[in-house]
Amino acid sequence: MNRKHLVVGILALTLLVLPLTDYSIAQTTSPTVIIIRIDGMIGPGKSCYVEEALNIAKQRNAVLVVELNTPGGYLEDGFKIAEAFYRADVPVIGYVVDRWALSAGTLILMSTHIAAMQPGTTIGSMQPVEYNPATGEYKPVNESKIINPIITKLRVYAEARKRNITAIEAFVKKNLNLNAEEALKYHVIEVVASDIRDLLGKVNGWNVTLYNGEVVRLNTADANVIELQPSIRCMVLDSLSDPLINGLLMSLGFMIILFSIISGHYYSLPIGLLLLILGLVGSGFNVNLAALFILFVGALLLAIELVTPGFGVLGITGIIMLALGFVLLPLGAPGWIIANPEEYYQMVLTTAISIGLFLGGITAVIIYKVVKVKRKKPQVWVLEGKIGRALDPIGPGRQGFVIVEGEYWLAESSEEIKPNEYVVVVGKKGRVLIVRKATLSEVEEFKKK
């Protein structure tokens, strides 16, 4: 083997071994930080917000910072958000600000890769409760089949993030509360930071292990910070998930449906159905199924209104349903590659609004025409005095056809009338017209028209 072959062999071996050599223990994120804020009760709207934020953060290879200021909320949505953070493809930093992150808020914080708190904030009180929207009463839940899965899941999060399992379990079993300094002392969180810039400076250069085992080094010191606002869909879901609002919607919807069935005023039935569905969505019913159902019913109502125009109630309700259906439809799923999600969302929203306005305009014109016709005084079609033309010879005892107002009629007369002569209708006997010859002046007046 000559020197040239030896060099080529060494180079090939180097290229094979090079990928296996760990020169950098972690990939580095781009200097972009996306911030979202979970404020108030946790429900379907917050879950929607988190899903959108994770997709955008993944597309931009950014760090996601989640500011938490919540007393808790629905356990199902809390678990959904926590699982999304636990399995996220990007680093997620949970940051308790302003006041607290209790109950489901603490659950979410424990699932994040880095947990941080602002001085003066509190976490804990994770014992689940039952809430009665009718009375506003809370009842603590002590059943093991509910408590144990929560604790088991918290252990998974604590072990993955190397946090104090004993203290975290006490959040559920004893409703333990910790302030920022205590949580840091007992290794429940990793950072206490006064504001977002302080937080980003402290975690800069940290290594985060993602769910797939990939290690990522944070580049946050001088990062470009983007505050991401929720979409209209998420804001609508957030409003519907308010216990007072969804309780009111369900009650009103049920009463309107009951009234419609009992009274026979079925025009109000779709309104009650819409309110009931929106109330169910706020209570955790599948949003995608609800959106498709609302779109279907809305299109059906518009079709009924167009075929059998009524008072416009069905058409207006159909337009509202179509608009809400478009708003509640998901605009993308995890894995969609969209170069600019904000522009894409605006495009879809503009399209939905345009379709709604177009259909609404058509329905409004139809309703206007129907109302105009209904308000118009009825007119009786009178043939007497109308001028026509004879097609056959007509005379005493001899009937023939005439054409009057573009229609063919069988006619009779007491005088002789030749074909193509003009006639005047003087009466009607059953289906036969009684005519006479038109005078010269009547013919001239008719021709002028």
TORKOL-4160 file (C-alpha; in steps of 0.2 Angstrom, whole numbers, padded with zeros to 4 digits, m for minus):
449
<pt num="1" X="0000" Y="0000" Z="0000"/>
<pt num="2" X="0008" Y="0017" Z="m0005"/>
<pt num="3" X="0007" Y="0033" Z="0005"/>
<pt num="4" X="m0008" Y="0040" Z="m0006"/>
<pt num="5" X="m0019" Y="0025" Z="m0001"/>
<pt num="6" X="m0014" Y="0026" Z="0017"/>
<pt num="7" X="m0019" Y="0045" Z="0017"/>
<pt num="8" X="m0036" Y="0041" Z="0009"/>
<pt num="9" X="m0039" Y="0026" Z="0022"/>
<pt num="10" X="m0035" Y="0037" Z="0037"/>
<pt num="11" X="m0046" Y="0051" Z="0030"/>
<pt num="12" X="m0061" Y="0039" Z="0027"/>
<pt num="13" X="m0058" Y="0031" Z="0045"/>
<pt num="14" X="m0058" Y="0049" Z="0052"/>
<pt num="15" X="m0075" Y="0053" Z="0043"/>
<pt num="16" X="m0083" Y="0037" Z="0050"/>
<pt num="17" X="m0077" Y="0041" Z="0068"/>
<pt num="18" X="m0080" Y="0059" Z="0068"/>
<pt num="19" X="m0099" Y="0058" Z="0070"/>
<pt num="20" X="m0096" Y="0047" Z="0085"/>
<pt num="21" X="m0085" Y="0059" Z="0094"/>
<pt num="22" X="m0094" Y="0070" Z="0106"/>
<pt num="23" X="m0085" Y="0087" Z="0104"/>
<pt num="24" X="m0101" Y="0096" Z="0110"/>
<pt num="25" X="m0112" Y="0088" Z="0123"/>
<pt num="26" X="m0127" Y="0098" Z="0117"/>
<pt num="27" X="m0135" Y="0106" Z="0102"/>
<pt num="28" X="m0138" Y="0125" Z="0105"/>
<pt num="29" X="m0155" Y="0133" Z="0103"/>
<pt num="30" X="m0157" Y="0148" Z="0092"/>
<pt num="31" X="m0157" Y="0165" Z="0102"/>
<pt num="32" X="m0176" Y="0166" Z="0102"/>
<pt num="33" X="m0187" Y="0165" Z="0117"/>
<pt num="34" X="m0206" Y="0163" Z="0115"/>
<pt num="35" X="m0216" Y="0169" Z="0130"/>
<pt num="36" X="m0234" Y="0164" Z="0134"/>
<pt num="37" X="m0244" Y="0168" Z="0149"/>
<pt num="38" X="m0257" Y="0156" Z="0158"/>
<pt num="39" X="m0267" Y="0168" Z="0168"/>
<pt num="40" X="m0283" Y="0163" Z="0177"/>
<pt num="41" X="m0292" Y="0146" Z="0177"/>
<pt num="42" X="m0285" Y="0132" Z="0167"/>
<pt num="43" X="m0297" Y="0125" Z="0154"/>
<pt num="44" X="m0298" Y="0120" Z="0135"/>
<pt num="45" X="m0293" Y="0138" Z="0130"/>
<pt num="46" X="m0276" Y="0137" Z="0139"/>
<pt num="47" X="m0273" Y="0119" Z="0132"/>
<pt num="48" X="m0276" Y="0126" Z="0114"/>
<pt num="49" X="m0264" Y="0141" Z="0118"/>
<pt num="50" X="m0251" Y="0129" Z="0124"/>
<pt num="51" X="m0253" Y="0118" Z="0108"/>
<pt num="52" X="m0251" Y="0133" Z="0097"/>
<pt num="53" X="m0236" Y="0139" Z="0106"/>
<pt num="54" X="m0227" Y="0123" Z="0106"/>
<pt num="55" X="m0229" Y="0121" Z="0087"/>
<pt num="56" X="m0222" Y="0138" Z="0084"/>
<pt num="57" X="m0207" Y="0136" Z="0096"/>
<pt num="58" X="m0203" Y="0120" Z="0087"/>
<pt num="59" X="m0203" Y="0128" Z="0070"/>
<pt num="60" X="m0192" Y="0142" Z="0076"/>
<pt num="61" X="m0181" Y="0131" Z="0087"/>
<pt num="62" X="m0184" Y="0142" Z="0101"/>
<pt num="63" X="m0186" Y="0141" Z="0120"/>
<pt num="64" X="m0203" Y="0142" Z="0127"/>
<pt num="65" X="m0206" Y="0151" Z="0143"/>
<pt num="66" X="m0223" Y="0149" Z="0151"/>
<pt num="67" X="m0228" Y="0162" Z="0164"/>
<pt num="68" X="m0240" Y="0155" Z="0176"/>
<pt num="69" X="m0252" Y="0165" Z="0187"/>
<pt num="70" X="m0267" Y="0153" Z="0191"/>
<pt num="71" X="m0277" Y="0146" Z="0205"/>
<pt num="72" X="m0279" Y="0130" Z="0195"/>
<pt num="73" X="m0293" Y="0123" Z="0184"/>
<pt num="74" X="m0299" Y="0107" Z="0176"/>
<pt num="75" X="m0288" Y="0092" Z="0180"/>
<pt num="76" X="m0290" Y="0085" Z="0162"/>
<pt num="77" X="m0284" Y="0101" Z="0154"/>
<pt num="78" X="m0270" Y="0102" Z="0167"/>
<pt num="79" X="m0264" Y="0085" Z="0163"/>
<pt num="80" X="m0265" Y="0088" Z="0144"/>
<pt num="81" X="m0254" Y="0103" Z="0146"/>
<pt num="82" X="m0242" Y="0095" Z="0158"/>
<pt num="83" X="m0240" Y="0080" Z="0146"/>
<pt num="84" X="m0237" Y="0092" Z="0131"/>
<pt num="85" X="m0223" Y="0100" Z="0141"/>
<pt num="86" X="m0216" Y="0084" Z="0147"/>
<pt num="87" X="m0215" Y="0077" Z="0129"/>
<pt num="88" X="m0210" Y="0093" Z="0121"/>
<pt num="89" X="m0197" Y="0094" Z="0107"/>
<pt num="90" X="m0191" Y="0111" Z="0113"/>
<pt num="91" X="m0185" Y="0117" Z="0130"/>
<pt num="92" X="m0199" Y="0123" Z="0141"/>
<pt num="93" X="m0197" Y="0134" Z="0156"/>
<pt num="94" X="m0211" Y="0136" Z="0169"/>
<pt num="95" X="m0211" Y="0153" Z="0178"/>
<pt num="96" X="m0223" Y="0157" Z="0192"/>
<pt num="97" X="m0226" Y="0176" Z="0192"/>
<pt num="98" X="m0237" Y="0189" Z="0201"/>
<pt num="99" X="m0246" Y="0178" Z="0214"/>
<pt num="100" X="m0247" Y="0159" Z="0212"/>
<pt num="101" X="m0248" Y="0143" Z="0202"/>
<pt num="102" X="m0259" Y="0132" Z="0213"/>
<pt num="103" X="m0267" Y="0115" Z="0210"/>
<pt num="104" X="m0266" Y="0111" Z="0191"/>
<pt num="105" X="m0254" Y="0126" Z="0189"/>
<pt num="106" X="m0241" Y="0117" Z="0200"/>
<pt num="107" X="m0244" Y="0101" Z="0190"/>
<pt num="108" X="m0240" Y="0110" Z="0174"/>
<pt num="109" X="m0224" Y="0118" Z="0183"/>
<pt num="110" X="m0218" Y="0101" Z="0188"/>
<pt num="111" X="m0218" Y="0095" Z="0170"/>
<pt num="112" X="m0207" Y="0109" Z="0163"/>
<pt num="113" X="m0189" Y="0106" Z="0160"/>
<pt num="114" X="m0184" Y="0121" Z="0171"/>
<pt num="115" X="m0196" Y="0127" Z="0185"/>
<pt num="116" X="m0194" Y="0145" Z="0191"/>
<pt num="117" X="m0203" Y="0157" Z="0203"/>
<pt num="118" X="m0204" Y="0175" Z="0206"/>
<pt num="119" X="m0200" Y="0180" Z="0224"/>
<pt num="120" X="m0217" Y="0182" Z="0234"/>
<pt num="121" X="m0226" Y="0168" Z="0223"/>
<pt num="122" X="m0233" Y="0152" Z="0230"/>
<pt num="123" X="m0236" Y="0134" Z="0223"/>
<pt num="124" X="m0244" Y="0119" Z="0230"/>
<pt num="125" X="m0262" Y="0114" Z="0236"/>
<pt num="126" X="m0264" Y="0100" Z="0223"/>
<pt num="127" X="m0278" Y="0090" Z="0231"/>
<pt num="128" X="m0292" Y="0089" Z="0218"/>
<pt num="129" X="m0309" Y="0096" Z="0221"/>
<pt num="130" X="m0326" Y="0094" Z="0214"/>
<pt num="131" X="m0335" Y="0110" Z="0208"/>
<pt num="132" X="m0353" Y="0112" Z="0207"/>
<pt num="133" X="m0357" Y="0127" Z="0194"/>
<pt num="134" X="m0375" Y="0128" Z="0200"/>
<pt num="135" X="m0371" Y="0132" Z="0218"/>
<pt num="136" X="m0353" Y="0137" Z="0217"/>
<pt num="137" X="m0347" Y="0125" Z="0230"/>
<pt num="138" X="m0331" Y="0115" Z="0231"/>
<pt num="139" X="m0329" Y="0098" Z="0238"/>
<pt num="140" X="m0312" Y="0090" Z="0241"/>
<pt num="141" X="m0309" Y="0073" Z="0233"/>
<pt num="142" X="m0300" Y="0060" Z="0243"/>
<pt num="143" X="m0304" Y="0044" Z="0233"/>
<pt num="144" X="m0288" Y="0034" Z="0229"/>
<pt num="145" X="m0292" Y="0031" Z="0211"/>
<pt num="146" X="m0291" Y="0049" Z="0208"/>
<pt num="147" X="m0277" Y="0054" Z="0220"/>
<pt num="148" X="m0265" Y="0040" Z="0216"/>
<pt num="149" X="m0264" Y="0043" Z="0197"/>
<pt num="150" X="m0260" Y="0061" Z="0201"/>
<pt num="151" X="m0246" Y="0056" Z="0212"/>
<pt num="152" X="m0239" Y="0043" Z="0200"/>
<pt num="153" X="m0238" Y="0056" Z="0186"/>
<pt num="154" X="m0230" Y="0069" Z="0198"/>
<pt num="155" X="m0217" Y="0056" Z="0202"/>
<pt num="156" X="m0213" Y="0053" Z="0184"/>
<pt num="157" X="m0211" Y="0072" Z="0181"/>
<pt num="158" X="m0200" Y="0073" Z="0197"/>
<pt num="159" X="m0189" Y="0059" Z="0193"/>
<pt num="160" X="m0186" Y="0066" Z="0175"/>
<pt num="161" X="m0182" Y="0083" Z="0181"/>
<pt num="162" X="m0173" Y="0077" Z="0197"/>
<pt num="163" X="m0184" Y="0086" Z="0209"/>
<pt num="164" X="m0189" Y="0082" Z="0227"/>
<pt num="165" X="m0202" Y="0068" Z="0226"/>
<pt num="166" X="m0207" Y="0069" Z="0244"/>
<pt num="167" X="m0211" Y="0087" Z="0244"/>
<pt num="168" X="m0221" Y="0086" Z="0228"/>
<pt num="169" X="m0231" Y="0071" Z="0234"/>
<pt num="170" X="m0235" Y="0082" Z="0249"/>
<pt num="171" X="m0243" Y="0095" Z="0237"/>
<pt num="172" X="m0257" Y="0082" Z="0234"/>
<pt num="173" X="m0258" Y="0072" Z="0251"/>
<pt num="174" X="m0256" Y="0087" Z="0263"/>
<pt num="175" X="m0260" Y="0102" Z="0252"/>
<pt num="176" X="m0243" Y="0108" Z="0255"/>
<pt num="177" X="m0239" Y="0126" Z="0250"/>
<pt num="178" X="m0221" Y="0133" Z="0247"/>
<pt num="179" X="m0215" Y="0150" Z="0243"/>
<pt num="180" X="m0201" Y="0154" Z="0230"/>
<pt num="181" X="m0187" Y="0152" Z="0243"/>
<pt num="182" X="m0194" Y="0137" Z="0251"/>
<pt num="183" X="m0197" Y="0128" Z="0234"/>
<pt num="184" X="m0179" Y="0132" Z="0229"/>
<pt num="185" X="m0172" Y="0126" Z="0246"/>
<pt num="186" X="m0181" Y="0109" Z="0245"/>
<pt num="187" X="m0176" Y="0106" Z="0227"/>
<pt num="188" X="m0194" Y="0108" Z="0220"/>
<pt num="189" X="m0189" Y="0122" Z="0208"/>
<pt num="190" X="m0172" Y="0127" Z="0200"/>
<pt num="191" X="m0172" Y="0146" Z="0199"/>
<pt num="192" X="m0179" Y="0161" Z="0208"/>
<pt num="193" X="m0179" Y="0176" Z="0197"/>
<pt num="194" X="m0186" Y="0194" Z="0199"/>
<pt num="195" X="m0191" Y="0196" Z="0181"/>
<pt num="196" X="m0190" Y="0188" Z="0164"/>
<pt num="197" X="m0173" Y="0195" Z="0159"/>
<pt num="198" X="m0166" Y="0190" Z="0176"/>
<pt num="199" X="m0173" Y="0172" Z="0172"/>
<pt num="200" X="m0166" Y="0171" Z="0155"/>
<pt num="201" X="m0149" Y="0177" Z="0161"/>
<pt num="202" X="m0148" Y="0164" Z="0175"/>
<pt num="203" X="m0153" Y="0149" Z="0164"/>
<pt num="204" X="m0141" Y="0154" Z="0149"/>
<pt num="205" X="m0129" Y="0140" Z="0145"/>
<pt num="206" X="m0139" Y="0127" Z="0155"/>
<pt num="207" X="m0142" Y="0110" Z="0147"/>
<pt num="208" X="m0159" Y="0103" Z="0145"/>
<pt num="209" X="m0163" Y="0085" Z="0141"/>
<pt num="210" X="m0179" Y="0083" Z="0130"/>
<pt num="211" X="m0191" Y="0068" Z="0130"/>
<pt num="212" X="m0182" Y="0060" Z="0115"/>
<pt num="213" X="m0165" Y="0060" Z="0124"/>
<pt num="214" X="m0158" Y="0075" Z="0115"/>
<pt num="215" X="m0148" Y="0087" Z="0125"/>
<pt num="216" X="m0150" Y="0105" Z="0121"/>
<pt num="217" X="m0140" Y="0120" Z="0127"/>
<pt num="218" X="m0150" Y="0136" Z="0131"/>
<pt num="219" X="m0144" Y="0152" Z="0122"/>
<pt num="220" X="m0155" Y="0165" Z="0131"/>
<pt num="221" X="m0144" Y="0179" Z="0138"/>
<pt num="222" X="m0147" Y="0190" Z="0123"/>
<pt num="223" X="m0161" Y="0181" Z="0115"/>
<pt num="224" X="m0175" Y="0189" Z="0104"/>
<pt num="225" X="m0190" Y="0189" Z="0116"/>
<pt num="226" X="m0207" Y="0186" Z="0107"/>
<pt num="227" X="m0223" Y="0187" Z="0117"/>
<pt num="228" X="m0236" Y="0176" Z="0109"/>
<pt num="229" X="m0254" Y="0180" Z="0111"/>
<pt num="230" X="m0268" Y="0167" Z="0110"/>
<pt num="231" X="m0278" Y="0165" Z="0093"/>
<pt num="232" X="m0296" Y="0170" Z="0092"/>
<pt num="233" X="m0300" Y="0151" Z="0093"/>
<pt num="234" X="m0291" Y="0149" Z="0110"/>
<pt num="235" X="m0298" Y="0165" Z="0117"/>
<pt num="236" X="m0316" Y="0159" Z="0113"/>
<pt num="237" X="m0312" Y="0142" Z="0121"/>
<pt num="238" X="m0305" Y="0151" Z="0136"/>
<pt num="239" X="m0321" Y="0162" Z="0138"/>
<pt num="240" X="m0332" Y="0146" Z="0136"/>
<pt num="241" X="m0322" Y="0137" Z="0149"/>
<pt num="242" X="m0327" Y="0150" Z="0163"/>
<pt num="243" X="m0338" Y="0140" Z="0175"/>
<pt num="244" X="m0351" Y="0155" Z="0176"/>
<pt num="245" X="m0352" Y="0157" Z="0157"/>
<pt num="246" X="m0353" Y="0138" Z="0152"/>
<pt num="247" X="m0365" Y="0135" Z="0166"/>
<pt num="248" X="m0376" Y="0150" Z="0160"/>
<pt num="249" X="m0375" Y="0144" Z="0142"/>
<pt num="250" X="m0380" Y="0126" Z="0146"/>
<pt num="251" X="m0395" Y="0132" Z="0157"/>
<pt num="252" X="m0401" Y="0144" Z="0143"/>
<pt num="253" X="m0399" Y="0131" Z="0129"/>
<pt num="254" X="m0408" Y="0118" Z="0139"/>
<pt num="255" X="m0423" Y="0130" Z="0143"/>
<pt num="256" X="m0424" Y="0136" Z="0125"/>
<pt num="257" X="m0424" Y="0119" Z="0118"/>
<pt num="258" X="m0438" Y="0114" Z="0131"/>
<pt num="259" X="m0448" Y="0129" Z="0127"/>
<pt num="260" X="m0447" Y="0126" Z="0108"/>
<pt num="261" X="m0453" Y="0108" Z="0110"/>
<pt num="262" X="m0467" Y="0112" Z="0122"/>
<pt num="263" X="m0473" Y="0128" Z="0113"/>
<pt num="264" X="m0471" Y="0122" Z="0095"/>
<pt num="265" X="m0460" Y="0137" Z="0090"/>
<pt num="266" X="m0446" Y="0127" Z="0082"/>
<pt num="267" X="m0438" Y="0142" Z="0075"/>
<pt num="268" X="m0429" Y="0145" Z="0092"/>
<pt num="269" X="m0423" Y="0127" Z="0093"/>
<pt num="270" X="m0407" Y="0130" Z="0084"/>
<pt num="271" X="m0402" Y="0144" Z="0095"/>
<pt num="272" X="m0405" Y="0133" Z="0111"/>
<pt num="273" X="m0395" Y="0119" Z="0102"/>
<pt num="274" X="m0380" Y="0131" Z="0099"/>
<pt num="275" X="m0380" Y="0138" Z="0117"/>
<pt num="276" X="m0380" Y="0120" Z="0123"/>
<pt num="277" X="m0366" Y="0114" Z="0112"/>
<pt num="278" X="m0355" Y="0130" Z="0117"/>
<pt num="279" X="m0358" Y="0126" Z="0135"/>
<pt num="280" X="m0353" Y="0108" Z="0133"/>
<pt num="281" X="m0337" Y="0114" Z="0124"/>
<pt num="282" X="m0333" Y="0125" Z="0139"/>
<pt num="283" X="m0335" Y="0109" Z="0150"/>
<pt num="284" X="m0323" Y="0099" Z="0141"/>
<pt num="285" X="m0332" Y="0091" Z="0126"/>
<pt num="286" X="m0322" Y="0088" Z="0111"/>
<pt num="287" X="m0319" Y="0105" Z="0102"/>
<pt num="288" X="m0316" Y="0097" Z="0085"/>
<pt num="289" X="m0332" Y="0087" Z="0085"/>
<pt num="290" X="m0342" Y="0102" Z="0091"/>
<pt num="291" X="m0335" Y="0113" Z="0077"/>
<pt num="292" X="m0339" Y="0101" Z="0064"/>
<pt num="293" X="m0357" Y="0098" Z="0071"/>
<pt num="294" X="m0359" Y="0117" Z="0072"/>
<pt num="295" X="m0353" Y="0119" Z="0054"/>
<pt num="296" X="m0365" Y="0106" Z="0048"/>
<pt num="297" X="m0380" Y="0112" Z="0057"/>
<pt num="298" X="m0376" Y="0130" Z="0051"/>
<pt num="299" X="m0375" Y="0125" Z="0033"/>
<pt num="300" X="m0391" Y="0115" Z="0035"/>
<pt num="301" X="m0400" Y="0130" Z="0042"/>
<pt num="302" X="m0394" Y="0141" Z="0028"/>
<pt num="303" X="m0400" Y="0129" Z="0015"/>
<pt num="304" X="m0417" Y="0128" Z="0024"/>
<pt num="305" X="m0419" Y="0147" Z="0024"/>
<pt num="306" X="m0414" Y="0148" Z="0006"/>
<pt num="307" X="m0427" Y="0135" Z="0000"/>
<pt num="308" X="m0441" Y="0140" Z="0012"/>
<pt num="309" X="m0438" Y="0158" Z="0017"/>
<pt num="310" X="m0446" Y="0162" Z="0033"/>
<pt num="311" X="m0443" Y="0176" Z="0046"/>
<pt num="312" X="m0424" Y="0175" Z="0044"/>
<pt num="313" X="m0421" Y="0167" Z="0061"/>
<pt num="314" X="m0414" Y="0151" Z="0053"/>
<pt num="315" X="m0403" Y="0160" Z="0041"/>
<pt num="316" X="m0396" Y="0172" Z="0055"/>
<pt num="317" X="m0393" Y="0157" Z="0067"/>
<pt num="318" X="m0385" Y="0147" Z="0052"/>
<pt num="319" X="m0373" Y="0162" Z="0049"/>
<pt num="320" X="m0368" Y="0163" Z="0067"/>
<pt num="321" X="m0365" Y="0144" Z="0068"/>
<pt num="322" X="m0354" Y="0145" Z="0052"/>
<pt num="323" X="m0344" Y="0159" Z="0059"/>
<pt num="324" X="m0342" Y="0150" Z="0076"/>
<pt num="325" X="m0338" Y="0134" Z="0068"/>
<pt num="326" X="m0324" Y="0141" Z="0057"/>
<pt num="327" X="m0317" Y="0150" Z="0073"/>
<pt num="328" X="m0317" Y="0133" Z="0083"/>
<pt num="329" X="m0309" Y="0123" Z="0069"/>
<pt num="330" X="m0291" Y="0119" Z="0072"/>
<pt num="331" X="m0280" Y="0128" Z="0060"/>
<pt num="332" X="m0266" Y="0115" Z="0061"/>
<pt num="333" X="m0260" Y="0100" Z="0069"/>
<pt num="334" X="m0243" Y="0095" Z="0077"/>
<pt num="335" X="m0231" Y="0092" Z="0063"/>
<pt num="336" X="m0238" Y="0105" Z="0051"/>
<pt num="337" X="m0224" Y="0115" Z="0043"/>
<pt num="338" X="m0229" Y="0133" Z="0041"/>
<pt num="339" X="m0216" Y="0146" Z="0037"/>
<pt num="340" X="m0226" Y="0160" Z="0045"/>
<pt num="341" X="m0239" Y="0153" Z="0057"/>
<pt num="342" X="m0246" Y="0171" Z="0061"/>
<pt num="343" X="m0248" Y="0175" Z="0043"/>
<pt num="344" X="m0256" Y="0158" Z="0040"/>
<pt num="345" X="m0268" Y="0161" Z="0054"/>
<pt num="346" X="m0273" Y="0178" Z="0048"/>
<pt num="347" X="m0276" Y="0171" Z="0030"/>
<pt num="348" X="m0287" Y="0157" Z="0036"/>
<pt num="349" X="m0297" Y="0169" Z="0048"/>
<pt num="350" X="m0299" Y="0182" Z="0033"/>
<pt num="351" X="m0305" Y="0168" Z="0022"/>
<pt num="352" X="m0318" Y="0162" Z="0035"/>
<pt num="353" X="m0324" Y="0180" Z="0038"/>
<pt num="354" X="m0326" Y="0183" Z="0020"/>
<pt num="355" X="m0336" Y="0167" Z="0017"/>
<pt num="356" X="m0347" Y="0172" Z="0032"/>
<pt num="357" X="m0350" Y="0189" Z="0026"/>
<pt num="358" X="m0353" Y="0183" Z="0008"/>
<pt num="359" X="m0366" Y="0170" Z="0014"/>
<pt num="360" X="m0373" Y="0183" Z="0026"/>
<pt num="361" X="m0375" Y="0195" Z="0012"/>
<pt num="362" X="m0385" Y="0183" Z="0001"/>
<pt num="363" X="m0396" Y="0178" Z="0016"/>
<pt num="364" X="m0399" Y="0197" Z="0020"/>
<pt num="365" X="m0404" Y="0200" Z="0002"/>
<pt num="366" X="m0416" Y="0185" Z="0002"/>
<pt num="367" X="m0424" Y="0190" Z="0019"/>
<pt num="368" X="m0426" Y="0208" Z="0012"/>
<pt num="369" X="m0435" Y="0202" Z="m0003"/>
<pt num="370" X="m0446" Y="0191" Z="0006"/>
<pt num="371" X="m0451" Y="0204" Z="0019"/>
<pt num="372" X="m0454" Y="0216" Z="0005"/>
<pt num="373" X="m0465" Y="0204" Z="m0004"/>
<pt num="374" X="m0475" Y="0200" Z="0012"/>
<pt num="375" X="m0478" Y="0218" Z="0016"/>
<pt num="376" X="m0484" Y="0222" Z="m0002"/>
<pt num="377" X="m0503" Y="0222" Z="m0004"/>
<pt num="378" X="m0510" Y="0208" Z="m0013"/>
<pt num="379" X="m0515" Y="0211" Z="m0031"/>
<pt num="380" X="m0529" Y="0202" Z="m0040"/>
<pt num="381" X="m0526" Y="0198" Z="m0058"/>
<pt num="382" X="m0541" Y="0206" Z="m0068"/>
<pt num="383" X="m0543" Y="0202" Z="m0087"/>
<pt num="384" X="m0558" Y="0214" Z="m0090"/>
<pt num="385" X="m0553" Y="0228" Z="m0101"/>
<pt num="386" X="m0537" Y="0220" Z="m0107"/>
<pt num="387" X="m0534" Y="0220" Z="m0126"/>
<pt num="388" X="m0529" Y="0205" Z="m0136"/>
<pt num="389" X="m0529" Y="0198" Z="m0153"/>
<pt num="390" X="m0540" Y="0185" Z="m0161"/>
<pt num="391" X="m0532" Y="0169" Z="m0168"/>
<pt num="392" X="m0548" Y="0161" Z="m0175"/>
<pt num="393" X="m0565" Y="0167" Z="m0182"/>
<pt num="394" X="m0576" Y="0171" Z="m0168"/>
<pt num="395" X="m0595" Y="0175" Z="m0169"/>
<pt num="396" X="m0612" Y="0171" Z="m0161"/>
<pt num="397" X="m0612" Y="0153" Z="m0157"/>
<pt num="398" X="m0594" Y="0150" Z="m0163"/>
<pt num="399" X="m0580" Y="0150" Z="m0151"/>
<pt num="400" X="m0561" Y="0153" Z="m0155"/>
<pt num="401" X="m0545" Y="0156" Z="m0148"/>
<pt num="402" X="m0538" Y="0173" Z="m0143"/>
<pt num="403" X="m0521" Y="0179" Z="m0136"/>
<pt num="404" X="m0522" Y="0191" Z="m0121"/>
<pt num="405" X="m0507" Y="0196" Z="m0110"/>
<pt num="406" X="m0497" Y="0182" Z="m0118"/>
<pt num="407" X="m0509" Y="0168" Z="m0114"/>
<pt num="408" X="m0521" Y="0158" Z="m0125"/>
<pt num="409" X="m0539" Y="0159" Z="m0121"/>
<pt num="410" X="m0555" Y="0151" Z="m0128"/>
<pt num="411" X="m0567" Y="0166" Z="m0132"/>
<pt num="412" X="m0584" Y="0170" Z="m0138"/>
<pt num="413" X="m0592" Y="0186" Z="m0144"/>
<pt num="414" X="m0609" Y="0192" Z="m0150"/>
<pt num="415" X="m0602" Y="0200" Z="m0165"/>
<pt num="416" X="m0591" Y="0194" Z="m0179"/>
<pt num="417" X="m0573" Y="0195" Z="m0177"/>
<pt num="418" X="m0560" Y="0190" Z="m0190"/>
<pt num="419" X="m0543" Y="0182" Z="m0186"/>
<pt num="420" X="m0529" Y="0195" Z="m0182"/>
<pt num="421" X="m0542" Y="0208" Z="m0177"/>
<pt num="422" X="m0540" Y="0216" Z="m0160"/>
<pt num="423" X="m0552" Y="0212" Z="m0146"/>
<pt num="424" X="m0557" Y="0219" Z="m0129"/>
<pt num="425" X="m0561" Y="0207" Z="m0114"/>
<pt num="426" X="m0578" Y="0212" Z="m0107"/>
<pt num="427" X="m0581" Y="0197" Z="m0096"/>
<pt num="428" X="m0577" Y="0179" Z="m0091"/>
<pt num="429" X="m0588" Y="0164" Z="m0090"/>
<pt num="430" X="m0579" Y="0149" Z="m0082"/>
<pt num="431" X="m0564" Y="0146" Z="m0093"/>
<pt num="432" X="m0571" Y="0156" Z="m0108"/>
<pt num="433" X="m0568" Y="0174" Z="m0111"/>
<pt num="434" X="m0581" Y="0186" Z="m0118"/>
<pt num="435" X="m0574" Y="0198" Z="m0130"/>
<pt num="436" X="m0579" Y="0212" Z="m0142"/>
<pt num="437" X="m0570" Y="0221" Z="m0156"/>
<pt num="438" X="m0558" Y="0234" Z="m0151"/>
<pt num="439" X="m0561" Y="0252" Z="m0157"/>
<pt num="440" X="m0548" Y="0261" Z="m0167"/>
<pt num="441" X="m0543" Y="0272" Z="m0152"/>
<pt num="442" X="m0541" Y="0257" Z="m0141"/>
<pt num="443" X="m0530" Y="0249" Z="m0153"/>
<pt num="444" X="m0519" Y="0264" Z="m0156"/>
<pt num="445" X="m0518" Y="0266" Z="m0137"/>
<pt num="446" X="m0513" Y="0248" Z="m0135"/>
<pt num="447" X="m0500" Y="0249" Z="m0148"/>
<pt num="448" X="m0492" Y="0264" Z="m0140"/>
<pt num="449" X="m0489" Y="0253" Z="m0124"/>
